Amino acid sequence: VVGMVLLLITMASCEEELTTLGEGVIGGEPFDTDVAEYEVFAFNQRLTAVQTNRMPVYQVGVYNDPIYGRREAIVTTQLTFPELNGNPTFGNFNQATENIADSDDDDNTVEEDETVKEVILYIPYLQVPNSDTDGDEVPDELDADPNNANSDSDDDGVSDIEETRQGSNPLDSSSIPTADGFVGNSFARTFALDSIFSSTFINSGQQDPFVGKEFTFKVEQSSYFLRDLDPTQGFNDAQAYFSNENIPTFVQGTPLFDEKVTIDNKEFITRQEDNPDTDEIDTLSIATRLPPGIRVALDTTFFQKHLLDMEDSFELLNQSNFSDFIRGLHFSIIPAGDEDLMILFDLTQANITITYEFNDFIPGEDGSAGTVETVERDFTLNLLQRTDQGAVIGNAVNTFIDDPLPSDIASQLGNSGINADRLYLKGGSGSFTRIKLFNQDDGVAASIISNIKANNWVINEANLVFHVDRDALNNVNGTIEPPRLYLYNLETGNALIDLSTEVSNNQSPSSLGQYQNYDGILRQKTNGEGMSYTVRITDYLNDIIVRDSTNASLGLSLTSDVRIPGTLNAKVDAMNTADVPIPVMHTVNPFGTILFGNNLLPEDEDKRLKLQIFYTTAN
């Protein structure tokens, strides 16, 4: 039998001082605490495609993984009516009413001649959540001292907290009260941006290396129809779309936008219009604020032809007709020069605002004749929409275009089923690891489990320790190491996390503060290099030993947020016929790493993947 396991129980000597984990579990009886180590059978699995629709966030751009190669990510998204209400009216009247404006003997109805003036696409960047430790309203990433509200981040002699109190900008030394009419909080606020990645700027040392960087952003019309329901399942199940489908090739017409965009971490503000009848400087006050993001002007002709000119048409009658008429938009990013840039977006926060002009009848005063004036109005289209219950309405698909894997990695991923010496983890349409505790042979594993039961072990703690192959990572430059691993039941798709025993740091600005008992977080040396991950599976193993749960196959993957446990289907063979459940947060993760497996030489014993069991037995 390949990989026949040997029981590796390391009994501490009488002279060694033992850590008494779980002291008091066996009430009133003398007991011993020990540790046992067991082999873990693990092998790599290539993902030929992953499901990429109905995700929480989407990738757009290019990421050059120094280990696994280049990936380009393109988004294709539907457009949705506000609140999904079809048959919109532009101006005051629908087109049928306008058509009889000359003969209805009503001065209020006029031919409105709606004309698109401007179309703005807005997609906000993700932000670092809860990033203000000292409460001075300066994000930790931009704060001179994130633990001291009295620090002076803009070095203007006034503390951050005092500037916040008086309404001046703690990140701009020129933002101070003046005799010319200072209005507090009338500046564009600065945000800590999240989920923007590049192998180019990883070691730049800058506070925010992406601010000021340029990239070309392209918006194209899609002619690919995204179905909501799967016809092969009798339209009862949601349609699944995968990362390797050629959706972006369905391009229609010229690009709606194809220009350079500069990343900025300041919000977009619109100031109040000045009232000439007052002495106040109204333009100092802010009318609207939008968090930083991509905000570009799209081609007005397209929306004139496909939206306003179609008022009262069958194509705009309802959301279903509209989704077939305007089938969607493709979003892509082309980084500058040899650089790479990958950005994650929440498309439920994005929209398209169409500003249009139309003729409006204004009644006269005191019996005078009315006039027809040109007025403006906005109409907003959403991309995806999220209901109050958390459901996403609309459809969007991520397409991943991957370069071929390096030959040495491709050969390893082609050896599925062989106990591996290295474990290759790559997010998206990359790879994951299958794991079997104790042994790949269910009979041998069952015998070991029976032996543990017979010896009446009380399991205090059980860990899987994954060591990083530092040599492999150090041989390349620009590796962004995944901050956390995710271990789950491959047969059920459920995470190996017991919420009843979890400890979380709710003050932590990231998901790394959550589920500290489960762990899985990258541990580093003082030089910042990642060395190992420890995943605690105590509850899962106790279910097997005490409650006779199944010793199921496990999946090891990456995660961008351990709090989101859902899985989507992925393909693991060239014919795209075999499915496995893959965590959705593995799919949205662009990173990769290499870990040591079990099948190592004796001199690498300290790096071997092992199951560590700390247990107690009664004397």
C-alpha positions in Angstrom: 0.0 0.0 0.0 1.4 3.4 -1.1 2.3 5.6 1.9 1.9 2.9 4.6 1.7 4.9 7.7 3.7 4.4 10.9 2.4 5.5 14.2 4.8 8.2 15.4 4.1 8.5 19.1 6.7 10.6 20.8 6.5 9.9 24.5 8.0 12.5 26.8 10.6 11.1 29.2 10.1 11.2 33.0 12.7 13.9 33.2 10.9 16.2 30.7 8.5 18.8 31.9 5.2 18.3 30.2 2.6 21.0 29.4 -0.5 19.9 31.1 -3.1 20.7 28.5 -6.7 20.1 29.6 -5.8 19.7 33.3 -8.9 18.8 35.3 -10.6 17.0 32.4 -10.6 13.8 34.4 -11.9 15.0 37.7 -10.0 13.8 40.8 -7.9 11.2 39.0 -4.1 11.3 38.5 -3.4 11.7 34.8 -0.7 12.1 32.3 -0.5 14.4 29.3 1.3 13.4 26.2 1.6 14.2 22.5 1.3 11.9 19.6 2.1 12.6 16.0 0.5 10.8 13.0 1.2 11.0 9.3 -1.2 12.8 7.1 -1.8 11.6 3.5 -2.0 14.7 1.3 -2.0 15.2 -2.5 -2.4 18.0 -5.0 -5.4 18.6 -7.2 -5.4 20.9 -10.2 -8.5 23.1 -10.7 -9.2 23.4 -14.4 -12.0 25.9 -13.8 -14.0 27.4 -10.8 -17.5 28.7 -10.7 -17.2 32.5 -10.8 -20.8 33.9 -10.8 -22.8 35.0 -7.7 -19.6 35.8 -5.8 -19.2 38.4 -3.0 -16.4 40.2 -4.8 -14.9 40.0 -8.3 -11.3 40.4 -9.6 -10.4 42.7 -12.4 -6.9 43.2 -13.8 -3.6 41.3 -14.1 -1.5 39.6 -11.4 1.9 38.1 -12.2 2.3 35.4 -9.6 6.0 34.7 -9.3 5.4 31.0 -8.7 2.3 30.2 -10.7 2.5 32.7 -13.6 0.3 35.4 -15.0 -3.5 35.6 -14.6 -5.8 38.1 -16.3 -9.2 38.6 -14.7 -12.2 40.1 -16.6 -15.7 40.7 -15.3 -18.9 40.5 -17.4 -21.9 41.9 -15.6 -25.5 42.5 -16.3 -27.2 45.8 -15.7 -30.3 46.0 -13.6 -33.1 48.5 -13.2 -33.5 50.3 -9.8 -35.5 47.9 -7.6 -35.9 45.8 -10.7 -38.8 48.0 -11.9 -39.0 47.8 -15.7 -40.7 50.1 -18.1 -39.0 53.3 -16.9 -40.4 56.8 -17.6 -37.8 59.4 -18.7 -38.8 63.0 -17.9 -42.4 63.5 -16.6 -44.4 61.5 -19.1 -44.0 58.2 -21.0 -43.6 58.1 -24.7 -47.2 57.4 -25.4 -48.3 60.6 -23.6 -45.6 62.6 -25.4 -46.8 61.3 -28.8 -50.2 63.0 -28.3 -48.8 66.2 -26.7 -49.9 68.4 -29.7 -53.5 67.1 -29.7 -54.5 66.5 -26.0 -55.3 70.2 -25.2 -53.1 70.0 -22.1 -50.3 72.6 -21.9 -48.4 70.5 -19.3 -47.7 67.7 -21.8 -44.9 68.5 -24.3 -42.6 66.6 -26.4 -39.8 66.2 -23.9 -37.0 65.3 -26.3 -34.9 63.6 -23.6 -31.2 63.8 -24.4 -28.3 62.1 -22.6 -25.9 64.7 -21.3 -23.5 62.5 -19.3 -23.1 58.9 -18.2 -20.9 58.1 -15.2 -19.8 54.6 -14.2 -18.8 54.4 -10.5 -17.2 51.3 -8.9 -15.9 51.9 -5.4 -12.7 50.4 -4.2 -12.9 48.1 -1.2 -11.8 49.7 2.1 -9.9 48.4 5.1 -12.7 47.8 7.7 -12.7 49.3 11.2 -9.2 50.8 10.5 -9.0 53.4 13.3 -7.6 52.0 16.5 -7.2 55.3 18.3 -10.5 56.8 17.2 -9.1 60.0 15.6 -10.8 59.3 12.3 -7.5 58.7 10.6 -7.1 55.2 9.1 -4.4 53.2 10.8 -2.6 52.7 7.5 -2.2 56.5 7.2 -1.8 57.5 10.8 1.6 58.6 12.1 0.8 56.6 15.3 -2.4 54.5 15.1 -2.3 54.0 18.8 -2.1 57.7 19.8 -5.0 60.1 18.9 -2.7 63.0 19.7 -0.2 62.2 17.0 0.2 64.7 14.2 0.0 62.8 10.9 0.3 65.9 8.6 3.0 67.6 10.8 1.1 70.9 11.0 1.4 71.4 14.8 -2.2 70.3 15.5 -2.9 66.8 16.7 -5.1 64.4 14.6 -7.8 64.3 17.2 -8.0 68.1 17.5 -8.2 68.6 13.8 -11.0 66.1 13.7 -12.8 68.0 16.4 -12.6 71.3 14.6 -13.4 69.8 11.2 -10.0 70.3 9.5 -8.2 67.7 7.6 -5.7 65.7 9.8 -3.9 64.5 6.6 -3.4 67.9 5.0 -1.2 70.6 6.6 -2.9 73.3 4.6 -6.3 72.4 6.0 -6.7 75.0 8.8 -9.3 77.6 9.8 -9.0 80.8 7.8 -10.5 84.3 8.0 -11.9 83.7 4.4 -14.6 81.4 5.6 -13.5 78.1 6.9 -16.2 75.5 6.9 -15.5 72.4 9.0 -15.4 69.0 7.2 -15.5 70.6 3.8 -12.6 68.5 2.5 -12.4 65.2 0.6 -11.7 62.6 3.2 -8.9 60.0 2.8 -9.6 56.3 3.0 -7.4 53.2 3.5 -7.9 51.2 0.3 -8.1 47.4 0.5 -7.8 44.5 -2.0 -5.5 46.1 -4.5 -2.6 43.8 -5.4 0.6 43.9 -7.4 3.8 41.8 -7.4 5.5 45.0 -8.6 5.0 47.1 -5.5 5.0 44.5 -2.8 8.4 45.6 -1.4 8.1 49.3 -2.3 8.0 50.4 1.4 5.5 53.1 0.6 2.5 53.8 2.9 0.1 53.3 0.1 2.1 52.3 -3.0 -1.0 52.3 -5.3 -2.0 56.0 -5.0 -1.1 57.8 -8.1 -0.6 54.6 -10.2 -2.1 54.6 -13.6 -3.9 51.8 -15.5 -6.0 51.6 -18.6 -9.6 50.7 -17.8 -11.7 49.3 -20.6 -15.5 49.0 -20.7 -17.1 47.1 -23.6 -20.6 46.0 -24.5 -21.2 42.2 -24.2 -23.3 40.2 -26.6 -23.3 37.1 -24.4 -26.6 36.3 -22.7 -26.2 35.5 -19.0 -29.0 33.2 -18.0 -30.2 33.3 -14.4 -31.6 29.7 -14.4 -30.1 26.5 -15.9 -32.3 25.0 -18.7 -30.6 21.6 -18.3 -32.1 21.5 -14.8 -35.6 22.4 -16.0 -35.0 26.1 -15.0 -35.2 25.1 -11.3 -31.5 25.7 -10.4 -29.4 28.8 -10.7 -27.1 28.8 -13.8 -23.4 28.2 -13.0 -20.7 29.9 -15.0 -17.1 29.0 -14.8 -13.8 30.8 -15.1 -12.7 29.3 -18.4 -15.7 30.2 -20.5 -15.0 32.5 -23.4 -17.5 35.1 -22.4 -15.2 38.1 -22.9 -14.8 37.3 -26.6 -18.5 38.3 -27.1 -17.8 42.0 -27.7 -20.2 44.2 -29.6 -19.4 47.7 -31.0 -16.7 50.0 -29.9 -15.5 50.4 -26.3 -17.7 52.6 -24.1 -14.5 53.7 -22.3 -10.9 52.9 -23.0 -8.6 55.4 -21.2 -6.2 55.8 -18.4 -7.4 56.0 -14.8 -5.3 57.1 -11.8 -5.8 55.4 -8.4 -6.7 57.9 -5.6 -7.6 57.2 -2.0 -9.7 60.4 -1.6 -13.4 60.5 -1.9 -15.3 62.2 -4.7 -17.1 65.3 -3.5 -19.7 67.6 -5.1 -19.9 71.1 -3.7 -23.1 73.1 -3.3 -23.9 75.6 -6.0 -23.4 79.2 -5.0 -26.5 81.2 -4.4 -25.9 84.7 -5.9 -28.6 86.2 -3.7 -26.6 85.6 -0.5 -23.3 86.6 0.9 -22.4 83.1 2.0 -19.8 81.1 0.1 -22.0 78.1 -0.6 -19.3 76.3 -2.6 -17.4 75.6 0.6 -20.1 73.2 1.7 -20.3 69.7 0.3 -23.5 68.4 -1.3 -22.5 64.7 -1.9 -19.7 62.4 -1.0 -18.7 59.2 -2.7 -15.9 56.8 -1.4 -12.9 56.5 -3.7 -13.1 54.3 -6.7 -13.2 54.1 -10.4 -15.4 56.9 -11.7 -15.4 57.4 -15.5 -17.6 58.9 -18.2 -19.0 56.3 -20.6 -20.1 56.9 -24.2 -23.4 58.8 -24.2 -24.5 57.7 -27.6 -24.9 54.1 -26.5 -27.2 55.0 -23.6 -29.2 57.4 -25.8 -29.8 54.7 -28.4 -30.3 51.7 -26.0 -32.2 53.4 -23.1 -33.8 56.8 -23.6 -34.8 56.3 -27.2 -36.4 52.9 -26.2 -38.9 54.4 -23.8 -42.1 52.4 -23.7 -40.6 49.7 -25.8 -40.9 45.9 -25.3 -37.1 45.8 -24.6 -37.5 47.9 -21.5 -40.8 46.4 -20.3 -39.3 44.4 -17.5 -35.9 43.3 -16.2 -35.9 40.0 -18.1 -36.4 41.8 -21.5 -33.8 44.4 -20.6 -31.2 41.8 -19.7 -31.7 40.2 -23.1 -31.6 43.5 -24.9 -28.5 45.0 -23.2 -26.7 41.8 -22.3 -24.0 43.2 -20.1 -20.7 45.0 -20.0 -17.1 43.7 -19.9 -14.6 45.3 -17.5 -10.9 44.9 -17.9 -7.7 46.5 -16.7 -4.4 46.9 -18.6 -1.6 47.9 -16.2 1.1 50.4 -17.2 4.2 49.0 -18.9 5.5 45.8 -17.3 3.6 46.3 -14.1 0.7 44.2 -12.9 -2.4 45.3 -11.0 -5.3 43.3 -9.7 -8.3 45.0 -8.0 -11.2 43.3 -6.2 -14.6 45.0 -6.4 -18.0 44.6 -4.8 -20.3 45.0 -7.8 -23.4 45.5 -5.6 -22.0 48.9 -4.7 -21.4 50.0 -8.3 -23.8 51.9 -10.5 -24.2 53.9 -13.7 -25.8 57.3 -13.5 -27.3 58.7 -16.7 -27.8 62.5 -16.5 -30.2 63.7 -19.2 -32.0 66.9 -20.3 -35.6 67.2 -21.3 -38.2 69.8 -22.0 -40.4 70.7 -19.1 -43.5 72.9 -19.1 -43.4 75.6 -16.4 -46.8 77.2 -15.7 -46.9 81.0 -15.6 -47.6 83.0 -12.6 -50.7 85.3 -12.2 -52.3 84.1 -15.4 -49.3 84.6 -17.6 -48.4 82.1 -20.3 -46.2 79.2 -19.3 -42.8 78.5 -20.7 -40.9 75.4 -21.8 -37.6 75.1 -20.1 -34.7 72.5 -20.3 -34.2 70.7 -17.0 -31.9 67.9 -15.9 -32.7 64.6 -14.2 -30.7 61.5 -13.3 -31.6 57.8 -14.0 -29.5 55.2 -12.3 -28.7 51.6 -13.4 -27.2 49.1 -11.0 -24.9 46.3 -11.8 -25.7 43.7 -9.1 -28.1 44.4 -6.3 -28.1 42.9 -2.7 -31.4 42.5 -0.9 -32.0 43.2 2.8 -31.8 39.4 3.3 -28.3 39.3 1.6 -29.4 37.7 -1.7 -27.7 39.0 -4.8 -29.9 39.9 -7.8 -28.4 40.1 -11.2 -25.5 38.1 -12.6 -21.8 38.7 -13.2 -19.1 36.3 -14.2 -15.3 36.4 -13.6 -13.2 35.0 -16.5 -9.6 34.0 -15.6 -7.1 33.8 -18.4 -4.1 31.9 -17.0 -0.7 31.4 -18.5 0.5 27.7 -18.6 1.9 26.6 -15.3 5.7 26.1 -15.0 6.5 22.6 -16.0 7.8 21.4 -12.6 4.5 22.5 -10.9 2.4 21.2 -13.7 4.0 17.8 -13.4 3.3 17.7 -9.6 -0.3 18.7 -10.1 -0.6 15.9 -12.6 0.3 13.3 -10.0 -3.1 13.4 -8.2 -3.4 10.6 -5.7 0.3 10.3 -4.9 1.4 11.3 -1.4 3.1 14.6 -2.1 6.3 16.1 -0.9 5.1 19.6 -1.7 1.6 21.0 -1.5 0.7 23.6 -4.1 -2.0 26.1 -3.2 -3.2 28.7 -5.7 -6.4 30.7 -5.6 -9.0 30.9 -8.3 -8.5 28.4 -11.1 -5.3 27.1 -9.5 -5.0 24.2 -7.2 -5.9 22.9 -3.7 -4.9 19.9 -1.5 -6.8 16.8 -0.6 -6.1 15.5 2.9 -6.8 12.2 4.7 -6.0 11.9 8.4 -4.0 8.9 9.6 -3.8 7.1 6.2 -5.3 7.0 2.7 -6.4 3.4 3.4 -9.7 3.7 5.4 -9.1 0.3 7.0 -5.7 1.4 8.4 -7.1 4.7 9.5 -10.0 3.0 11.3 -7.6 0.7 13.1 -5.6 3.7 14.5 -8.8 5.5 15.5 -10.0 2.3 17.3 -6.7 2.1 19.1 -7.1 5.7 20.4 -10.6 4.9 21.6 -9.4 1.7 23.4 -6.8 3.7 25.3 -9.4 6.2 26.4 -7.6 9.3 25.3 -9.1 12.6 26.2 -8.0 14.8 23.3 -7.1 18.3 24.6 -5.8 19.7 21.3 -5.2 18.5 17.8 -3.3 20.5 15.2 -2.2 20.2 11.6 1.0 22.2 11.1 1.9 23.2 7.5 5.5 24.5 7.0 6.2 27.0 4.2 8.8 26.0 1.6 10.9 29.1 2.1 13.5 28.1 -0.4 10.9 27.9 -3.2 9.4 31.3 -2.3 12.7 33.0 -1.8 13.9 31.9 -5.2 11.4 34.2 -6.8 10.7 37.9 -6.1 7.3 39.6 -5.4 5.5 36.8 -3.7 2.5 37.9 -1.7 2.0 35.1 0.8 -1.6 34.1 1.6 -2.3 35.3 5.2 -4.6 32.3 6.0 -5.4 28.7 5.1 -8.8 27.2 5.1 -9.5 23.6 5.9 -12.9 22.1 5.2 -14.9 18.8 4.9 -14.7 17.9 1.2 -17.7 15.7 1.5 -20.0 18.2 3.0 -18.3 21.5 2.1 -18.5 22.6 5.8 -15.6 24.4 7.5 -13.9 22.7 10.4 -14.9 25.5 12.7 -16.9 25.1 15.8 -18.5 28.5 16.5 -19.4 27.4 20.1 -15.8 27.2 21.1 -14.4 30.1 19.0 -12.6 33.2 20.3 -12.5 36.3 18.1 -11.0 39.7 18.4 -13.8 41.9 17.3 -11.6 45.0 17.5 -9.4 43.6 14.7 -9.8 45.5 11.4 -9.5 42.4 9.3 -10.9 38.8 9.3 -7.6 37.6 10.7 -8.9 38.6 14.1 -11.8 36.2 13.8 -11.8 32.5 14.8 -8.5 32.6 16.7 -9.1 29.1 18.1 -9.3 27.6 14.6 -6.2 29.7 13.6 -4.8 28.9 10.1 -2.9 32.2 10.2 0.6 32.6 8.7 3.2 32.7 11.4 6.3 34.8 10.7 9.8 35.3 11.9 11.1 38.7 12.8 12.3 39.3 9.2 8.7 39.1 8.1 9.1 35.8 6.2 6.2 33.4 6.6 7.2 30.1 8.2 4.2 28.0 9.0 0.4 27.7 9.4 -1.3 25.8 12.2 -4.9 24.7 11.8 -6.6 23.5 15.0 -9.0 20.6 14.4 -9.7 19.6 18.0 -13.4 19.7 17.7 -13.4 17.8 14.4 -11.2 15.1 15.8 -13.2 14.7 18.9 -16.3 14.2 16.7 -14.5 11.3 15.1 -13.1 9.7 18.3 -16.0 10.4 20.7 -19.0 10.8 18.5 -18.2 8.3 15.7 -18.3 10.8 13.0 -16.8 9.9 9.6 -13.1 10.4 9.0 -13.9 12.4 5.9 -11.6 13.6 3.2 -10.6 17.2 3.8 -9.8 20.1 1.5 -7.0 22.6 2.1 -7.4 25.9 0.3 -6.8 29.6 0.7 -9.3 32.1 2.0 -9.7 35.9 1.7 -12.2 35.9 4.6 -12.6 32.9 6.9 -16.1 34.3 8.0 -17.5 33.5 4.6 -17.7 29.6 4.5 -19.7 29.0 1.4 -18.5 26.8 -1.5 -19.0 26.7 -5.2 -18.4 23.9 -7.7 -15.0 23.6 -9.4 -13.8 21.4 -12.3 -10.8 19.1 -11.7 -10.4 17.3 -15.0 -9.7 18.4 -18.6 -13.2 17.4 -19.7 -14.8 19.7 -17.2 -17.0 16.9 -16.0 -15.8 16.1 -12.4 -16.9 18.6 -9.7 -15.6 19.3 -6.2 -16.8 22.0 -3.7 -14.3 24.8 -3.5 -14.6 27.7 -1.0 -15.8 30.8 -2.7 -13.2 32.8 -0.9 -10.5 30.6 -2.4 -11.9 31.5 -5.8 -11.6 35.2 -5.2 -8.1 34.9 -3.8 -5.3 35.6 -6.4 -2.4 34.4 -4.3 -0.4 31.2 -4.1 2.1 29.4 -1.9 4.1 26.1 -1.6 4.0 24.0 1.6 5.8 20.9 2.7 3.8 17.7 2.4 4.3 14.4 4.1 6.5 12.4 1.7 9.8 14.0 2.8 13.4 12.7 3.3 14.4 12.0 6.9 16.6 15.1 7.1 13.4 17.2 6.5 11.5 15.5 9.3 11.0 18.8 11.2 9.1 20.2 8.2 6.9 17.2 7.6 3.1 17.7 7.6 1.9 16.0 10.7 -1.2 15.6 12.9 -0.3 16.5 16.4 -2.6 15.2 19.2 -2.2 16.4 22.7 -4.0 14.0 25.0 -4.7 13.0 28.5 -4.9 9.5 30.0 -5.7 8.3 33.5 -3.1 6.3 35.4 
